[in-house]
Amino acid sequence: MIIKPFYRRNLPHFQSEYSYYFVTYRLYNSLSKKVVEDLKNYYLRNKNSILKINDPGIRSEKLYELHKRYFGKFDYYLDTNKECINYLSLPEIARICAGSMKFWDNIDYELICYSIMPNHVHMLVYVERFLKPFHKTMQSIKRFSSRESNKIINRQGIFWHEENYDHIVRNPKELNNIIKYIMNNPVKAGLVDNADDWKWRYLKEGW
């Protein structure tokens, strides 16, 4: 199968074998339209400025930094939004989400760690060889967990926001920082005082 190294939706997405992927996906309507629009404008405004840089190396580095800043703002709003419906706080639904990620472990990827937050999920995986495009794997995870979660809460309709934030990890230092970020996100969000008290997180043995 030929896997495209790049595809675009609202955000750019890259695909590379033998790589670690940091992925965040969130509940539908977990951010207000105003916040989404503000974030989009922030990203595009800064991106357009960066694209004017002539040096390709500097331009690439600046775009990479912008992508990380965008995520920081994006995750801050998710962590502090106490008004949206937080279905993932329900143990039955958190368990479904955990199972949907673990199902593809050692099939499409190696699952390194995750944290299931009240309205979003962070996961880190290692992809050695693509059996199918990575976004197809994410579609499978979200389709199953959406269907089963809607059964639990007796609802119909869209469960997950369509697009994910995904990021290819560039080096060992960044990898360690991302693992720490994922595992400590429940503390950062004010959900627990001690990260070990958060039930819905996972770190592969040996890490």
Kinemage of the C-alpha trace (Angstrom):
@kinemage 1
@onewidth
@group {chain A} dominant
@subgroup {mainchain}
@vectorlist {calphas} color= white
{ca met a 1} P 0.000 0.000 0.000
{ca ile a 2} L 1.281 3.470 -0.885
{ca ile a 3} L 0.949 5.819 2.099
{ca lys a 4} L 0.987 9.549 1.421
{ca pro a 5} L 3.520 11.291 3.698
{ca phe a 6} L 1.293 14.348 3.997
{ca tyr a 7} L -2.379 15.236 3.892
{ca arg a 8} L -4.318 18.328 4.914
{ca arg a 9} L -7.657 19.078 6.481
{ca asn a 10} L -7.995 22.145 8.714
{ca leu a 11} L -4.503 21.391 10.001
{ca pro a 12} L -1.551 19.740 8.249
{ca his a 13} L -0.961 16.049 9.029
{ca phe a 14} L 2.247 14.132 8.359
{ca gln a 15} L 2.763 10.382 8.150
{ca ser a 16} L 6.130 8.716 8.592
{ca glu a 17} L 7.037 5.131 9.381
{ca tyr a 18} L 9.375 4.309 12.282
{ca ser a 19} L 7.979 7.312 14.166
{ca tyr a 20} L 6.293 8.220 17.433
{ca tyr a 21} L 2.941 9.991 17.134
{ca phe a 22} L 1.443 12.263 19.768
{ca val a 23} L -2.315 12.373 19.120
{ca thr a 24} L -5.117 14.306 20.786
{ca tyr a 25} L -8.779 13.867 19.933
{ca arg a 26} L -11.738 15.528 21.601
{ca leu a 27} L -15.487 15.352 22.068
{ca tyr a 28} L -17.739 17.090 19.587
{ca asn a 29} L -18.615 20.604 20.780
{ca ser a 30} L -15.983 20.415 23.535
{ca leu a 31} L -14.832 23.896 22.488
{ca ser a 32} L -17.081 26.834 21.678
{ca lys a 33} L -17.268 28.132 18.122
{ca lys a 34} L -15.623 31.368 19.235
{ca val a 35} L -12.641 29.554 20.766
{ca val a 36} L -12.250 27.379 17.665
{ca glu a 37} L -12.412 30.418 15.413
{ca asp a 38} L -9.927 32.345 17.556
{ca leu a 39} L -7.510 29.420 17.512
{ca lys a 40} L -7.876 29.026 13.762
{ca asn a 41} L -7.227 32.725 13.173
{ca tyr a 42} L -4.228 32.642 15.499
{ca tyr a 43} L -2.759 29.712 13.579
{ca leu a 44} L -3.388 31.139 10.111
{ca arg a 45} L -2.214 34.633 10.999
{ca asn a 46} L 1.112 33.362 12.327
{ca lys a 47} L 1.483 30.774 9.573
{ca asn a 48} L 1.085 33.386 6.846
{ca ser a 49} L 3.751 35.505 8.499
{ca ile a 50} L 6.145 32.548 8.775
{ca leu a 51} L 5.640 31.561 5.127
{ca lys a 52} L 7.204 34.880 4.127
{ca ile a 53} L 10.549 33.741 5.576
{ca asn a 54} L 12.925 32.938 2.733
{ca asp a 55} L 15.242 30.526 4.527
{ca pro a 56} L 13.569 27.059 4.283
{ca gly a 57} L 15.275 25.747 7.423
{ca ile a 58} L 14.180 28.672 9.570
{ca arg a 59} L 10.720 28.597 7.988
{ca ser a 60} L 10.321 24.897 8.801
{ca glu a 61} L 11.464 25.388 12.397
{ca lys a 62} L 9.116 28.333 12.915
{ca leu a 63} L 6.162 26.331 11.560
{ca tyr a 64} L 7.040 23.505 13.914
{ca glu a 65} L 7.138 25.912 16.865
{ca leu a 66} L 3.806 27.406 15.789
{ca his a 67} L 2.225 23.958 15.675
{ca lys a 68} L 3.338 23.342 19.272
{ca arg a 69} L 2.097 26.747 20.479
{ca tyr a 70} L -1.244 26.128 18.793
{ca phe a 71} L -1.557 22.817 20.621
{ca gly a 72} L -0.680 24.433 23.954
{ca lys a 73} L -3.515 26.938 23.563
{ca phe a 74} L -5.877 24.255 22.262
{ca asp a 75} L -5.210 21.941 25.210
{ca tyr a 76} L -5.462 24.780 27.728
{ca tyr a 77} L -9.007 25.537 26.582
{ca leu a 78} L -9.932 21.867 26.766
{ca asp a 79} L -8.537 21.512 30.280
{ca thr a 80} L -10.281 24.630 31.570
{ca asn a 81} L -13.656 24.197 29.855
{ca lys a 82} L -15.980 23.178 32.675
{ca glu a 83} L -19.217 24.009 30.857
{ca cys a 84} L -19.297 21.426 28.057
{ca ile a 85} L -20.619 17.889 28.443
{ca asn a 86} L -17.753 15.729 29.673
{ca tyr a 87} L -18.879 12.246 28.701
{ca leu a 88} L -15.405 10.801 29.241
{ca ser a 89} L -15.801 11.384 32.981
{ca leu a 90} L -18.172 8.411 33.032
{ca pro a 91} L -16.181 5.263 33.954
{ca glu a 92} L -18.092 3.119 31.459
{ca ile a 93} L -17.178 5.445 28.591
{ca ala a 94} L -13.571 5.915 29.720
{ca arg a 95} L -13.274 2.121 29.741
{ca ile a 96} L -14.593 1.946 26.165
{ca cys a 97} L -12.069 4.570 25.048
{ca ala a 98} L -9.219 2.712 26.710
{ca gly a 99} L -10.288 -0.533 25.071
{ca ser a 100} L -10.532 1.070 21.625
{ca met a 101} L -6.914 2.279 21.860
{ca lys a 102} L -5.614 -1.010 23.247
{ca phe a 103} L -7.376 -3.008 20.529
{ca trp a 104} L -4.946 -1.766 17.855
{ca asp a 105} L -1.879 -2.160 20.072
{ca asn a 106} L 0.653 -4.454 18.363
{ca ile a 107} L -1.455 -4.389 15.199
{ca asp a 108} L -1.331 -0.879 13.722
{ca tyr a 109} L 0.954 0.638 16.354
{ca glu a 110} L 2.683 0.155 19.682
{ca leu a 111} L 0.723 1.954 22.396
{ca ile a 112} L 3.173 3.805 24.669
{ca cys a 113} L 0.862 5.827 26.894
{ca tyr a 114} L -2.458 7.662 27.138
{ca ser a 115} L -4.554 9.856 29.410
{ca ile a 116} L -8.319 9.964 29.081
{ca met a 117} L -9.463 13.409 30.178
{ca pro a 118} L -13.110 14.471 30.711
{ca asn a 119} L -13.518 15.859 27.176
{ca his a 120} L -10.437 14.694 25.250
{ca val a 121} L -7.838 11.957 24.951
{ca his a 122} L -4.053 12.142 24.649
{ca met a 123} L -2.187 9.132 23.287
{ca leu a 124} L 1.375 8.361 22.227
{ca val a 125} L 2.044 5.503 19.831
{ca tyr a 126} L 4.947 4.145 17.824
{ca val a 127} L 4.324 3.207 14.196
{ca glu a 128} L 6.933 0.963 12.628
{ca arg a 129} L 5.220 0.064 9.372
{ca phe a 130} L 1.906 1.319 8.056
{ca leu a 131} L -0.709 -1.323 7.339
{ca lys a 132} L -3.049 1.516 6.400
{ca pro a 133} L -2.950 5.317 6.635
{ca phe a 134} L -2.729 6.434 10.248
{ca his a 135} L -5.876 8.567 10.011
{ca lys a 136} L -7.773 5.398 9.044
{ca thr a 137} L -6.672 3.789 12.297
{ca met a 138} L -7.885 6.844 14.184
{ca gln a 139} L -11.217 6.655 12.364
{ca ser a 140} L -11.590 3.046 13.529
{ca ile a 141} L -10.819 3.975 17.134
{ca lys a 142} L -13.292 6.837 17.119
{ca arg a 143} L -16.014 5.018 15.208
{ca phe a 144} L -16.076 2.091 17.651
{ca ser a 145} L -15.850 4.209 20.811
{ca ser a 146} L -18.470 6.615 19.477
{ca arg a 147} L -20.958 3.848 18.744
{ca glu a 148} L -20.472 2.071 22.069
{ca ser a 149} L -20.429 5.271 24.127
{ca asn a 150} L -23.664 6.513 22.574
{ca lys a 151} L -25.269 3.234 23.640
{ca ile a 152} L -24.215 3.848 27.233
{ca ile a 153} L -25.698 7.335 27.408
{ca asn a 154} L -28.691 6.505 25.213
{ca arg a 155} L -28.036 9.153 22.587
{ca gln a 156} L -27.525 9.458 18.858
{ca gly a 157} L -25.381 11.794 16.818
{ca ile a 158} L -21.794 12.904 16.542
{ca phe a 159} L -19.639 11.940 19.517
{ca trp a 160} L -16.097 12.961 18.540
{ca his a 161} L -14.889 16.082 16.793
{ca glu a 162} L -13.907 15.044 13.273
{ca glu a 163} L -10.294 16.196 13.205
{ca asn a 164} L -7.413 15.194 15.491
{ca tyr a 165} L -4.288 17.009 16.532
{ca asp a 166} L -1.320 14.793 15.651
{ca his a 167} L 2.376 15.438 15.855
{ca ile a 168} L 5.416 13.376 14.860
{ca val a 169} L 7.969 13.354 17.680
{ca arg a 170} L 11.318 14.669 16.501
{ca asn a 171} L 13.863 13.496 19.071
{ca pro a 172} L 14.329 11.622 22.401
{ca lys a 173} L 14.128 14.800 24.504
{ca glu a 174} L 10.770 15.724 22.981
{ca leu a 175} L 9.581 12.133 23.418
{ca asn a 176} L 10.316 12.240 27.156
{ca asn a 177} L 8.634 15.639 27.481
{ca ile a 178} L 5.490 14.387 25.739
{ca ile a 179} L 5.278 11.298 27.944
{ca lys a 180} L 5.564 13.508 31.042
{ca tyr a 181} L 2.939 15.861 29.603
{ca ile a 182} L 0.440 13.069 28.932
{ca met a 183} L 0.938 11.343 32.258
{ca asn a 184} L 0.720 14.588 34.276
{ca asn a 185} L -2.119 16.223 32.358
{ca pro a 186} L -4.740 15.207 34.978
{ca val a 187} L -2.742 17.127 37.612
{ca lys a 188} L -2.208 20.112 35.324
{ca ala a 189} L -5.967 20.222 34.647
{ca gly a 190} L -6.725 20.190 38.389
{ca leu a 191} L -8.458 16.802 38.370
{ca val a 192} L -6.175 15.182 40.967
{ca asp a 193} L -3.283 16.245 43.175
{ca asn a 194} L -1.231 13.153 42.413
{ca ala a 195} L -1.014 11.769 38.866
{ca asp a 196} L -1.068 8.183 40.175
{ca asp a 197} L -4.569 8.832 41.489
{ca trp a 198} L -5.951 9.270 37.969
{ca lys a 199} L -7.338 5.890 36.930
{ca trp a 200} L -7.662 6.596 33.220
{ca arg a 201} L -4.049 6.823 32.208
{ca tyr a 202} L -1.589 4.211 31.017
{ca leu a 203} L 2.158 3.870 30.512
{ca lys a 204} L 3.622 0.822 28.816
{ca glu a 205} L 5.721 -1.315 31.138
{ca gly a 206} L 9.404 -0.518 30.808
{ca trp a 207} L 8.815 3.177 30.053
